[in-house]
Amino acid sequence: MEIEVFAVLKEYFPATFRVETDIPGVAALKKHLAAMNPASAGILESCRFAVGANLVGQEYVFDKNDIVAVLPPSSGG
């Protein structure tokens, strides 16, 4: 599965990277990413996740070919 991170998460992860481990859902992905970089754990808890152009909830089951966007909270001006 390919992961794309945005905004502040680029301080913790490459902008785009692959995860080869089978990860069943959003909660498991948060846990996996936090294990990769423990300093990101707090931010990951408030992130939203999208596959394609659609935001996905906790119930979404990932496919190994998904491209997952991890979207941290942000403020606009």
All heavy atoms as a GROMACS GRO file, in nm:
protein
  575
    1MET      N    1   0.086  -0.116   0.000
    1MET     CA    2   0.000   0.000   0.000
    1MET      C    3   0.091   0.122   0.000
    1MET      O    4   0.195   0.125   0.064
    1MET     CB    5  -0.090  -0.010   0.123
    1MET     CG    6  -0.153   0.112   0.173
    1MET     SD    7  -0.281   0.082   0.300
    1MET     CE    8  -0.192   0.004   0.430
    2GLU      N    9   0.050   0.223  -0.072
    2GLU     CA   10   0.127   0.346  -0.079
    2GLU      C   11   0.066   0.448   0.017
    2GLU      O   12  -0.056   0.462   0.023
    2GLU     CB   13   0.127   0.402  -0.221
    2GLU     CG   14   0.218   0.522  -0.237
    2GLU     CD   15   0.232   0.563  -0.381
    2GLU    OE1   16   0.248   0.474  -0.467
    2GLU    OE2   17   0.226   0.684  -0.408
    3ILE      N   18   0.153   0.517   0.090
    3ILE     CA   19   0.110   0.617   0.186
    3ILE      C   20   0.159   0.753   0.139
    3ILE      O   21   0.275   0.768   0.101
    3ILE     CB   22   0.168   0.589   0.326
    3ILE    CG1   23   0.139   0.444   0.371
    3ILE    CG2   24   0.119   0.692   0.428
    3ILE    CD1   25  -0.005   0.413   0.393
    4GLU      N   26   0.071   0.851   0.143
    4GLU     CA   27   0.108   0.990   0.113
    4GLU      C   28   0.076   1.072   0.238
    4GLU      O   29  -0.034   1.062   0.291
    4GLU     CB   30   0.026   1.044  -0.004
    4GLU     CG   31   0.050   0.972  -0.134
    4GLU     CD   32  -0.038   1.023  -0.247
    4GLU    OE1   33  -0.144   1.085  -0.219
    4GLU    OE2   34  -0.001   1.002  -0.362
    5VAL      N   35   0.173   1.149   0.285
    5VAL     CA   36   0.149   1.234   0.400
    5VAL      C   37   0.158   1.381   0.359
    5VAL      O   38   0.222   1.414   0.259
    5VAL     CB   39   0.246   1.205   0.517
    5VAL    CG1   40   0.233   1.061   0.563
    5VAL    CG2   41   0.390   1.236   0.480
    6PHE      N   42   0.096   1.466   0.436
    6PHE     CA   43   0.088   1.608   0.402
    6PHE      C   44   0.122   1.693   0.524
    6PHE      O   45   0.117   1.648   0.638
    6PHE     CB   46  -0.053   1.641   0.351
    6PHE     CG   47  -0.087   1.567   0.224
    6PHE    CD1   48  -0.146   1.442   0.228
    6PHE    CD2   49  -0.055   1.621   0.102
    6PHE    CE1   50  -0.176   1.373   0.112
    6PHE    CE2   51  -0.084   1.553  -0.016
    6PHE     CZ   52  -0.144   1.429  -0.010
    7ALA      N   53   0.152   1.818   0.495
    7ALA     CA   54   0.174   1.922   0.595
    7ALA      C   55   0.276   1.877   0.700
    7ALA      O   56   0.384   1.828   0.664
    7ALA     CB   57   0.042   1.965   0.657
    8VAL      N   58   0.243   1.890   0.827
    8VAL     CA   59   0.338   1.865   0.935
    8VAL      C   60   0.388   1.720   0.937
    8VAL      O   61   0.498   1.693   0.985
    8VAL     CB   62   0.275   1.905   1.072
    8VAL    CG1   63   0.163   1.810   1.109
    8VAL    CG2   64   0.381   1.911   1.180
    9LEU      N   65   0.312   1.628   0.882
    9LEU     CA   66   0.356   1.488   0.883
    9LEU      C   67   0.482   1.466   0.800
    9LEU      O   68   0.553   1.368   0.821
    9LEU     CB   69   0.244   1.396   0.835
    9LEU     CG   70   0.132   1.374   0.936
    9LEU    CD1   71   0.020   1.292   0.874
    9LEU    CD2   72   0.183   1.309   1.063
   10LYS      N   73   0.512   1.559   0.709
   10LYS     CA   74   0.635   1.547   0.630
   10LYS      C   75   0.760   1.567   0.716
   10LYS      O   76   0.869   1.537   0.673
   10LYS     CB   77   0.634   1.647   0.515
   10LYS     CG   78   0.533   1.612   0.408
   10LYS     CD   79   0.539   1.712   0.295
   10LYS     CE   80   0.435   1.682   0.190
   10LYS     NZ   81   0.436   1.784   0.083
   11GLU      N   82   0.742   1.617   0.838
   11GLU     CA   83   0.854   1.628   0.931
   11GLU      C   84   0.886   1.492   0.994
   11GLU      O   85   0.993   1.474   1.051
   11GLU     CB   86   0.822   1.729   1.041
   11GLU     CG   87   0.807   1.871   0.989
   11GLU     CD   88   0.767   1.969   1.097
   11GLU    OE1   89   0.786   1.940   1.218
   11GLU    OE2   90   0.717   2.077   1.061
   12TYR      N   91   0.794   1.398   0.983
   12TYR     CA   92   0.809   1.267   1.046
   12TYR      C   93   0.827   1.153   0.947
   12TYR      O   94   0.880   1.048   0.983
   12TYR     CB   95   0.687   1.237   1.134
   12TYR     CG   96   0.665   1.340   1.241
   12TYR    CD1   97   0.576   1.446   1.222
   12TYR    CD2   98   0.734   1.333   1.361
   12TYR    CE1   99   0.557   1.541   1.320
   12TYR    CE2  100   0.716   1.428   1.460
   12TYR     CZ  101   0.626   1.533   1.439
   12TYR     OH  102   0.609   1.627   1.536
   13PHE      N  103   0.778   1.172   0.824
   13PHE     CA  104   0.780   1.066   0.723
   13PHE      C  105   0.815   1.125   0.587
   13PHE      O  106   0.792   1.243   0.564
   13PHE     CB  107   0.641   1.000   0.711
   13PHE     CG  108   0.588   0.943   0.838
   13PHE    CD1  109   0.494   1.013   0.913
   13PHE    CD2  110   0.630   0.820   0.884
   13PHE    CE1  111   0.444   0.962   1.031
   13PHE    CE2  112   0.581   0.767   1.003
   13PHE     CZ  113   0.488   0.838   1.076
   14PRO      N  114   0.864   1.041   0.495
   14PRO     CA  115   0.878   1.088   0.356
   14PRO      C  116   0.739   1.124   0.302
   14PRO      O  117   0.638   1.069   0.347
   14PRO     CB  118   0.936   0.968   0.282
   14PRO     CG  119   0.986   0.874   0.387
   14PRO     CD  120   0.909   0.903   0.511
   15ALA      N  121   0.733   1.213   0.206
   15ALA     CA  122   0.604   1.256   0.150
   15ALA      C  123   0.525   1.138   0.094
   15ALA      O  124   0.403   1.134   0.105
   15ALA     CB  125   0.626   1.362   0.042
   16THR      N  126   0.593   1.044   0.034
   16THR     CA  127   0.530   0.923  -0.021
   16THR      C  128   0.619   0.804   0.010
   16THR      O  129   0.740   0.811  -0.008
   16THR     CB  130   0.513   0.935  -0.174
   16THR    OG1  131   0.436   1.052  -0.203
   16THR    CG2  132   0.442   0.814  -0.231
   17PHE      N  133   0.558   0.696   0.058
   17PHE     CA  134   0.634   0.574   0.086
   17PHE      C  135   0.541   0.455   0.082
   17PHE      O  136   0.419   0.470   0.085
   17PHE     CB  137   0.709   0.584   0.221
   17PHE     CG  138   0.620   0.603   0.341
   17PHE    CD1  139   0.582   0.496   0.419
   17PHE    CD2  140   0.574   0.730   0.376
   17PHE    CE1  141   0.501   0.514   0.530
   17PHE    CE2  142   0.494   0.750   0.487
   17PHE     CZ  143   0.458   0.641   0.564
   18ARG      N  144   0.600   0.337   0.074
   18ARG     CA  145   0.521   0.213   0.070
   18ARG      C  146   0.525   0.142   0.204
   18ARG      O  147   0.626   0.145   0.272
   18ARG     CB  148   0.574   0.120  -0.039
   18ARG     CG  149   0.544   0.172  -0.179
   18ARG     CD  150   0.542   0.065  -0.284
   18ARG     NE  151   0.446  -0.041  -0.263
   18ARG     CZ  152   0.316  -0.036  -0.292
   18ARG    NH1  153   0.265   0.073  -0.342
   18ARG    NH2  154   0.239  -0.140  -0.272
   19VAL      N  155   0.416   0.078   0.236
   19VAL     CA  156   0.407  -0.010   0.352
   19VAL      C  157   0.377  -0.149   0.297
   19VAL      O  158   0.277  -0.167   0.228
   19VAL     CB  159   0.296   0.036   0.450
   19VAL    CG1  160   0.276  -0.065   0.560
   19VAL    CG2  161   0.330   0.173   0.507
   20GLU      N  162   0.465  -0.241   0.323
   20GLU     CA  163   0.449  -0.376   0.268
   20GLU      C  164   0.371  -0.469   0.361
   20GLU      O  165   0.329  -0.576   0.320
   20GLU     CB  166   0.588  -0.436   0.238
   20GLU     CG  167   0.668  -0.356   0.136
   20GLU     CD  168   0.603  -0.344  -0.001
   20GLU    OE1  169   0.525  -0.433  -0.041
   20GLU    OE2  170   0.630  -0.243  -0.069
   21THR      N  171   0.352  -0.428   0.485
   21THR     CA  172   0.279  -0.508   0.583
   21THR      C  173   0.129  -0.501   0.554
   21THR      O  174   0.079  -0.396   0.518
   21THR     CB  175   0.307  -0.453   0.724
   21THR    OG1  176   0.447  -0.447   0.744
   21THR    CG2  177   0.244  -0.537   0.831
   22ASP      N  178   0.058  -0.612   0.573
   22ASP     CA  179  -0.088  -0.609   0.560
   22ASP      C  180  -0.144  -0.532   0.679
   22ASP      O  181  -0.123  -0.568   0.794
   22ASP     CB  182  -0.146  -0.750   0.559
   22ASP     CG  183  -0.123  -0.821   0.426
   22ASP    OD1  184  -0.104  -0.752   0.325
   22ASP    OD2  185  -0.122  -0.944   0.426
   23ILE      N  186  -0.215  -0.425   0.650
   23ILE     CA  187  -0.275  -0.342   0.753
   23ILE      C  188  -0.424  -0.337   0.725
   23ILE      O  189  -0.467  -0.287   0.622
   23ILE     CB  190  -0.213  -0.201   0.752
   23ILE    CG1  191  -0.064  -0.213   0.783
   23ILE    CG2  192  -0.284  -0.110   0.851
   23ILE    CD1  193   0.013  -0.085   0.774
   24PRO      N  194  -0.504  -0.392   0.818
   24PRO     CA  195  -0.647  -0.408   0.789
   24PRO      C  196  -0.730  -0.281   0.789
   24PRO      O  197  -0.828  -0.274   0.717
   24PRO     CB  198  -0.694  -0.503   0.899
   24PRO     CG  199  -0.597  -0.484   1.010
   24PRO     CD  200  -0.466  -0.450   0.946
   25GLY      N  201  -0.694  -0.180   0.867
   25GLY     CA  202  -0.781  -0.064   0.874
   25GLY      C  203  -0.711   0.059   0.929
   25GLY      O  204  -0.591   0.057   0.956
   26VAL      N  205  -0.789   0.164   0.947
   26VAL     CA  206  -0.736   0.294   0.988
   26VAL      C  207  -0.666   0.286   1.123
   26VAL      O  208  -0.554   0.336   1.140
   26VAL     CB  209  -0.847   0.400   0.988
   26VAL    CG1  210  -0.800   0.530   1.049
   26VAL    CG2  211  -0.897   0.425   0.846
   27ALA      N  212  -0.727   0.224   1.221
   27ALA     CA  213  -0.665   0.215   1.354
   27ALA      C  214  -0.531   0.142   1.348
   27ALA      O  215  -0.434   0.184   1.410
   27ALA     CB  216  -0.760   0.146   1.452
   28ALA      N  217  -0.526   0.034   1.271
   28ALA     CA  218  -0.401  -0.041   1.257
   28ALA      C  219  -0.295   0.041   1.184
   28ALA      O  220  -0.176   0.033   1.217
   28ALA     CB  221  -0.427  -0.173   1.185
   29LEU      N  222  -0.337   0.121   1.087
   29LEU     CA  223  -0.242   0.205   1.015
   29LEU      C  224  -0.186   0.313   1.108
   29LEU      O  225  -0.066   0.339   1.108
   29LEU     CB  226  -0.305   0.268   0.892
   29LEU     CG  227  -0.212   0.358   0.810
   29LEU    CD1  228  -0.085   0.285   0.766
   29LEU    CD2  229  -0.286   0.415   0.690
   30LYS      N  230  -0.271   0.374   1.188
   30LYS     CA  231  -0.223   0.474   1.285
   30LYS      C  232  -0.118   0.410   1.377
   30LYS      O  233  -0.013   0.469   1.402
   30LYS     CB  234  -0.337   0.526   1.371
   30LYS     CG  235  -0.428   0.623   1.303
   30LYS     CD  236  -0.533   0.670   1.404
   30LYS     CE  237  -0.639   0.753   1.340
   30LYS     NZ  238  -0.740   0.798   1.438
   31LYS      N  239  -0.147   0.291   1.425
   31LYS     CA  240  -0.056   0.221   1.516
   31LYS      C  241   0.076   0.189   1.445
   31LYS      O  242   0.184   0.206   1.502
   31LYS     CB  243  -0.123   0.093   1.567
   31LYS     CG  244  -0.044   0.020   1.671
   31LYS     CD  245  -0.123  -0.098   1.725
   31LYS     CE  246  -0.042  -0.171   1.831
   31LYS     NZ  247  -0.117  -0.283   1.888
   32HIS      N  248   0.068   0.144   1.323
   32HIS     CA  249   0.187   0.110   1.246
   32HIS      C  250   0.273   0.234   1.222
   32HIS      O  251   0.394   0.230   1.241
   32HIS     CB  252   0.147   0.047   1.112
   32HIS     CG  253   0.262   0.006   1.028
   32HIS    ND1  254   0.331  -0.111   1.051
   32HIS    CD2  255   0.323   0.068   0.924
   32HIS    CE1  256   0.429  -0.120   0.961
   32HIS    NE2  257   0.426  -0.013   0.883
   33LEU      N  258   0.211   0.345   1.183
   33LEU     CA  259   0.286   0.468   1.158
   33LEU      C  260   0.347   0.521   1.286
   33LEU      O  261   0.461   0.568   1.286
   33LEU     CB  262   0.196   0.572   1.092
   33LEU     CG  263   0.146   0.540   0.952
   33LEU    CD1  264   0.048   0.646   0.904
   33LEU    CD2  265   0.262   0.523   0.854
   34ALA      N  266   0.274   0.514   1.396
   34ALA     CA  267   0.328   0.559   1.525
   34ALA      C  268   0.447   0.473   1.567
   34ALA      O  269   0.542   0.524   1.627
   34ALA     CB  270   0.219   0.557   1.631
   35ALA      N  271   0.443   0.346   1.535
   35ALA     CA  272   0.557   0.258   1.566
   35ALA      C  273   0.677   0.294   1.479
   35ALA      O  274   0.793   0.285   1.524
   35ALA     CB  275   0.519   0.112   1.547
   36MET      N  276   0.652   0.335   1.355
   36MET     CA  277   0.761   0.377   1.266
   36MET      C  278   0.828   0.503   1.319
   36MET      O  279   0.950   0.518   1.307
   36MET     CB  280   0.707   0.403   1.125
   36MET     CG  281   0.669   0.280   1.048
   36MET     SD  282   0.598   0.323   0.885
   36MET     CE  283   0.734   0.408   0.806
   37ASN      N  284   0.748   0.595   1.373
   37ASN     CA  285   0.802   0.721   1.426
   37ASN      C  286   0.716   0.761   1.546
   37ASN      O  287   0.614   0.828   1.530
   37ASN     CB  288   0.803   0.830   1.320
   37ASN     CG  289   0.876   0.954   1.367
   37ASN    OD1  290   0.877   0.987   1.486
   37ASN    ND2  291   0.939   1.022   1.274
   38PRO      N  292   0.758   0.721   1.667
   38PRO     CA  293   0.678   0.747   1.786
   38PRO      C  294   0.646   0.895   1.810
   38PRO      O  295   0.542   0.927   1.867
   38PRO     CB  296   0.764   0.692   1.900
   38PRO     CG  297   0.846   0.584   1.834
   38PRO     CD  298   0.875   0.637   1.696
   39ALA      N  299   0.730   0.986   1.763
   39ALA     CA  300   0.704   1.129   1.782
   39ALA      C  301   0.580   1.176   1.706
   39ALA      O  302   0.525   1.281   1.736
   39ALA     CB  303   0.827   1.210   1.740
   40SER      N  304   0.535   1.099   1.609
   40SER     CA  305   0.419   1.137   1.529
   40SER      C  306   0.286   1.092   1.590
   40SER      O  307   0.180   1.130   1.540
   40SER     CB  308   0.431   1.076   1.388
   40SER     OG  309   0.416   0.934   1.394
   41ALA      N  310   0.289   1.015   1.696
   41ALA     CA  311   0.168   0.952   1.750
   41ALA      C  312   0.057   1.051   1.784
   41ALA      O  313  -0.059   1.028   1.752
   41ALA     CB  314   0.202   0.867   1.872
   42GLY      N  315   0.091   1.162   1.847
   42GLY     CA  316  -0.011   1.260   1.884
   42GLY      C  317  -0.081   1.320   1.764
   42GLY      O  318  -0.203   1.336   1.764
   43ILE      N  319  -0.005   1.351   1.662
   43ILE     CA  320  -0.063   1.409   1.541
   43ILE      C  321  -0.149   1.307   1.469
   43ILE      O  322  -0.258   1.338   1.420
   43ILE     CB  323   0.048   1.462   1.448
   43ILE    CG1  324   0.121   1.578   1.516
   43ILE    CG2  325  -0.008   1.506   1.313
   43ILE    CD1  326   0.250   1.616   1.451
   44LEU      N  327  -0.103   1.184   1.463
   44LEU     CA  328  -0.178   1.080   1.392
   44LEU      C  329  -0.317   1.059   1.451
   44LEU      O  330  -0.411   1.026   1.379
   44LEU     CB  331  -0.099   0.948   1.394
   44LEU     CG  332   0.024   0.945   1.305
   44LEU    CD1  333   0.110   0.824   1.338
   44LEU    CD2  334  -0.015   0.946   1.158
   45GLU      N  335  -0.331   1.079   1.581
   45GLU     CA  336  -0.462   1.060   1.645
   45GLU      C  337  -0.566   1.157   1.593
   45GLU      O  338  -0.685   1.128   1.597
   45GLU     CB  339  -0.448   1.072   1.797
   45GLU     CG  340  -0.388   0.949   1.860
   45GLU     CD  341  -0.462   0.821   1.824
   45GLU    OE1  342  -0.586   0.818   1.833
   45GLU    OE2  343  -0.395   0.724   1.785
   46SER      N  344  -0.525   1.272   1.542
   46SER     CA  345  -0.622   1.369   1.493
   46SER      C  346  -0.627   1.378   1.340
   46SER      O  347  -0.691   1.465   1.285
   46SER     CB  348  -0.594   1.507   1.553
   46SER     OG  349  -0.464   1.549   1.520
   47CYS      N  350  -0.559   1.285   1.274
   47CYS     CA  351  -0.557   1.284   1.127
   47CYS      C  352  -0.682   1.218   1.071
   47CYS      O  353  -0.745   1.134   1.134
   47CYS     CB  354  -0.434   1.208   1.077
   47CYS     SG  355  -0.281   1.297   1.099
   48ARG      N  356  -0.712   1.256   0.947
   48ARG     CA  357  -0.815   1.188   0.868
   48ARG      C  358  -0.744   1.110   0.759
   48ARG      O  359  -0.630   1.142   0.723
   48ARG     CB  360  -0.912   1.290   0.808
   48ARG     CG  361  -0.968   1.375   0.920
   48ARG     CD  362  -1.106   1.420   0.917
   48ARG     NE  363  -1.206   1.335   0.860
   48ARG     CZ  364  -1.316   1.383   0.803
   48ARG    NH1  365  -1.334   1.513   0.794
   48ARG    NH2  366  -1.406   1.303   0.755
   49PHE      N  367  -0.809   1.012   0.705
   49PHE     CA  368  -0.750   0.925   0.604
   49PHE      C  369  -0.840   0.922   0.482
   49PHE      O  370  -0.962   0.922   0.493
   49PHE     CB  371  -0.732   0.784   0.662
   49PHE     CG  372  -0.630   0.780   0.772
   49PHE    CD1  373  -0.660   0.825   0.900
   49PHE    CD2  374  -0.502   0.735   0.749
   49PHE    CE1  375  -0.566   0.825   1.001
   49PHE    CE2  376  -0.406   0.734   0.849
   49PHE     CZ  377  -0.439   0.780   0.975
   50ALA      N  378  -0.775   0.919   0.365
   50ALA     CA  379  -0.850   0.915   0.240
   50ALA      C  380  -0.790   0.810   0.148
   50ALA      O  381  -0.669   0.787   0.149
   50ALA     CB  382  -0.847   1.052   0.172
   51VAL      N  383  -0.875   0.747   0.072
   51VAL     CA  384  -0.833   0.655  -0.033
   51VAL      C  385  -0.894   0.711  -0.161
   51VAL      O  386  -1.016   0.730  -0.170
   51VAL     CB  387  -0.882   0.511  -0.007
   51VAL    CG1  388  -0.846   0.421  -0.125
   51VAL    CG2  389  -0.820   0.458   0.122
   52GLY      N  390  -0.807   0.741  -0.257
   52GLY     CA  391  -0.854   0.812  -0.375
   52GLY      C  392  -0.901   0.950  -0.332
   52GLY      O  393  -0.836   1.017  -0.253
   53ALA      N  394  -1.018   0.990  -0.376
   53ALA     CA  395  -1.072   1.122  -0.340
   53ALA      C  396  -1.172   1.113  -0.225
   53ALA      O  397  -1.240   1.209  -0.196
   53ALA     CB  398  -1.139   1.183  -0.462
   54ASN      N  399  -1.180   0.996  -0.160
   54ASN     CA  400  -1.281   0.975  -0.058
   54ASN      C  401  -1.221   0.960   0.080
   54ASN      O  402  -1.132   0.878   0.101
   54ASN     CB  403  -1.363   0.848  -0.089
   54ASN     CG  404  -1.433   0.858  -0.222
   54ASN    OD1  405  -1.500   0.957  -0.250
   54ASN    ND2  406  -1.416   0.757  -0.305
   55LEU      N  407  -1.272   1.038   0.176
   55LEU     CA  408  -1.234   1.018   0.314
   55LEU      C  409  -1.290   0.884   0.359
   55LEU      O  410  -1.401   0.846   0.320
   55LEU     CB  411  -1.290   1.129   0.403
   55LEU     CG  412  -1.227   1.266   0.384
   55LEU    CD1  413  -1.304   1.371   0.463
   55LEU    CD2  414  -1.080   1.264   0.426
   56VAL      N  415  -1.212   0.811   0.439
   56VAL     CA  416  -1.257   0.681   0.488
   56VAL      C  417  -1.261   0.682   0.640
   56VAL      O  418  -1.184   0.752   0.705
   56VAL     CB  419  -1.166   0.566   0.437
   56VAL    CG1  420  -1.175   0.556   0.285
   56VAL    CG2  421  -1.022   0.582   0.481
   57GLY      N  422  -1.352   0.606   0.695
   57GLY     CA  423  -1.369   0.597   0.839
   57GLY      C  424  -1.298   0.477   0.897
   57GLY      O  425  -1.232   0.399   0.826
   58GLN      N  426  -1.314   0.460   1.026
   58GLN     CA  427  -1.249   0.351   1.099
   58GLN      C  428  -1.287   0.214   1.043
   58GLN      O  429  -1.211   0.119   1.055
   58GLN     CB  430  -1.288   0.358   1.247
   58GLN     CG  431  -1.238   0.482   1.317
   58GLN     CD  432  -1.087   0.484   1.335
   58GLN    OE1  433  -1.025   0.382   1.358
   58GLN    NE2  434  -1.029   0.601   1.323
   59GLU      N  435  -1.404   0.203   0.981
   59GLU     CA  436  -1.452   0.073   0.934
   59GLU      C  437  -1.393   0.031   0.799
   59GLU      O  438  -1.408  -0.083   0.757
   59GLU     CB  439  -1.605   0.075   0.924
   59GLU     CG  440  -1.660   0.158   0.810
   59GLU     CD  441  -1.650   0.310   0.827
   59GLU    OE1  442  -1.626   0.358   0.939
   59GLU    OE2  443  -1.665   0.381   0.726
   60TYR      N  444  -1.325   0.124   0.731
   60TYR     CA  445  -1.271   0.095   0.598
   60TYR      C  446  -1.164  -0.014   0.607
   60TYR      O  447  -1.078  -0.011   0.694
   60TYR     CB  448  -1.212   0.221   0.536
   60TYR     CG  449  -1.166   0.200   0.393
   60TYR    CD1  450  -1.255   0.207   0.288
   60TYR    CD2  451  -1.033   0.170   0.364
   60TYR    CE1  452  -1.214   0.186   0.156
   60TYR    CE2  453  -0.990   0.149   0.233
   60TYR     CZ  454  -1.082   0.158   0.131
   60TYR     OH  455  -1.040   0.136   0.002
   61VAL      N  456  -1.169  -0.110   0.516
   61VAL     CA  457  -1.069  -0.217   0.509
   61VAL      C  458  -0.978  -0.187   0.390
   61VAL      O  459  -1.025  -0.178   0.276
   61VAL     CB  460  -1.137  -0.355   0.492
   61VAL    CG1  461  -1.032  -0.464   0.477
   61VAL    CG2  462  -1.228  -0.383   0.611
   62PHE      N  463  -0.849  -0.170   0.417
   62PHE     CA  464  -0.753  -0.136   0.312
   62PHE      C  465  -0.726  -0.254   0.220
   62PHE      O  466  -0.727  -0.370   0.262
   62PHE     CB  467  -0.620  -0.091   0.372
   62PHE     CG  468  -0.626   0.039   0.446
   62PHE    CD1  469  -0.596   0.046   0.580
   62PHE    CD2  470  -0.662   0.156   0.380
   62PHE    CE1  471  -0.601   0.165   0.649
   62PHE    CE2  472  -0.668   0.277   0.448
   62PHE     CZ  473  -0.637   0.281   0.584
   63ASP      N  474  -0.700  -0.221   0.095
   63ASP     CA  475  -0.653  -0.316  -0.005
   63ASP      C  476  -0.504  -0.290  -0.024
   63ASP      O  477  -0.460  -0.176  -0.010
   63ASP     CB  478  -0.729  -0.293  -0.136
   63ASP     CG  479  -0.684  -0.388  -0.244
   63ASP    OD1  480  -0.740  -0.497  -0.254
   63ASP    OD2  481  -0.591  -0.351  -0.318
   64LYS      N  482  -0.426  -0.391  -0.055
   64LYS     CA  483  -0.281  -0.373  -0.070
   64LYS      C  484  -0.244  -0.276  -0.182
   64LYS      O  485  -0.134  -0.223  -0.184
   64LYS     CB  486  -0.212  -0.508  -0.092
   64LYS     CG  487  -0.246  -0.573  -0.223
   64LYS     CD  488  -0.175  -0.704  -0.240
   64LYS     CE  489  -0.213  -0.767  -0.373
   64LYS     NZ  490  -0.141  -0.889  -0.397
   65ASN      N  491  -0.337  -0.249  -0.274
   65ASN     CA  492  -0.310  -0.157  -0.384
   65ASN      C  493  -0.361  -0.015  -0.359
   65ASN      O  494  -0.351   0.071  -0.446
   65ASN     CB  495  -0.369  -0.211  -0.514
   65ASN     CG  496  -0.304  -0.341  -0.554
   65ASN    OD1  497  -0.182  -0.354  -0.548
   65ASN    ND2  498  -0.384  -0.439  -0.591
   66ASP      N  499  -0.418   0.009  -0.241
   66ASP     CA  500  -0.469   0.142  -0.210
   66ASP      C  501  -0.357   0.245  -0.202
   66ASP      O  502  -0.244   0.214  -0.162
   66ASP     CB  503  -0.543   0.142  -0.075
   66ASP     CG  504  -0.683   0.087  -0.084
   66ASP    OD1  505  -0.737   0.077  -0.196
   66ASP    OD2  506  -0.739   0.053   0.022
   67ILE      N  507  -0.390   0.366  -0.237
   67ILE     CA  508  -0.305   0.482  -0.212
   67ILE      C  509  -0.377   0.560  -0.104
   67ILE      O  510  -0.488   0.611  -0.125
   67ILE     CB  511  -0.285   0.567  -0.339
   67ILE    CG1  512  -0.215   0.484  -0.446
   67ILE    CG2  513  -0.205   0.693  -0.306
   67ILE    CD1  514  -0.205   0.551  -0.581
   68VAL      N  515  -0.316   0.566   0.014
   68VAL     CA  516  -0.380   0.624   0.132
   68VAL      C  517  -0.317   0.760   0.161
   68VAL      O  518  -0.195   0.770   0.177
   68VAL     CB  519  -0.362   0.531   0.253
   68VAL    CG1  520  -0.431   0.591   0.376
   68VAL    CG2  521  -0.419   0.392   0.222
   69ALA      N  522  -0.399   0.862   0.168
   69ALA     CA  523  -0.354   0.995   0.207
   69ALA      C  524  -0.381   1.014   0.355
   69ALA      O  525  -0.491   0.985   0.403
   69ALA     CB  526  -0.427   1.101   0.126
   70VAL      N  527  -0.279   1.059   0.428
   70VAL     CA  528  -0.292   1.087   0.570
   70VAL      C  529  -0.297   1.238   0.585
   70VAL      O  530  -0.200   1.308   0.551
   70VAL     CB  531  -0.177   1.025   0.652
   70VAL    CG1  532  -0.200   1.045   0.800
   70VAL    CG2  533  -0.160   0.877   0.619
   71LEU      N  534  -0.410   1.289   0.632
   71LEU     CA  535  -0.437   1.432   0.632
   71LEU      C  536  -0.441   1.485   0.774
   71LEU      O  537  -0.539   1.462   0.847
   71LEU     CB  538  -0.572   1.457   0.563
   71LEU     CG  539  -0.587   1.392   0.425
   71LEU    CD1  540  -0.732   1.396   0.382
   71LEU    CD2  541  -0.497   1.460   0.326
   72PRO      N  542  -0.338   1.557   0.816
   72PRO     CA  543  -0.339   1.615   0.950
   72PRO      C  544  -0.435   1.734   0.955
   72PRO      O  545  -0.469   1.791   0.852
   72PRO     CB  546  -0.195   1.659   0.972
   72PRO     CG  547  -0.143   1.686   0.836
   72PRO     CD  548  -0.214   1.588   0.744
   73PRO      N  549  -0.476   1.769   1.076
   73PRO     CA  550  -0.561   1.889   1.086
   73PRO      C  551  -0.480   2.011   1.044
   73PRO      O  552  -0.358   2.016   1.062
   73PRO     CB  553  -0.597   1.894   1.234
   73PRO     CG  554  -0.492   1.814   1.303
   73PRO     CD  555  -0.444   1.713   1.204
   74SER      N  556  -0.547   2.106   0.987
   74SER     CA  557  -0.478   2.228   0.946
   74SER      C  558  -0.572   2.345   0.963
   74SER      O  559  -0.693   2.329   0.968
   74SER     CB  560  -0.430   2.218   0.801
   74SER     OG  561  -0.538   2.204   0.714
   75SER      N  562  -0.514   2.461   0.968
   75SER     CA  563  -0.597   2.581   0.973
   75SER      C  564  -0.566   2.663   0.850
   75SER      O  565  -0.454   2.663   0.800
   75SER     CB  566  -0.569   2.662   1.099
   75SER     OG  567  -0.435   2.704   1.103
   76GLY      N  568  -0.665   2.728   0.801
   76GLY     CA  569  -0.648   2.809   0.682
   76GLY      C  570  -0.666   2.956   0.714
   76GLY      O  571  -0.712   2.993   0.821
   77GLY      N  572  -0.629   3.035   0.620
   77GLY     CA  573  -0.642   3.178   0.645
   77GLY      C  574  -0.729   3.242   0.540
   77GLY      O  575  -0.787   3.185   0.456
   0.00000   0.00000   0.00000
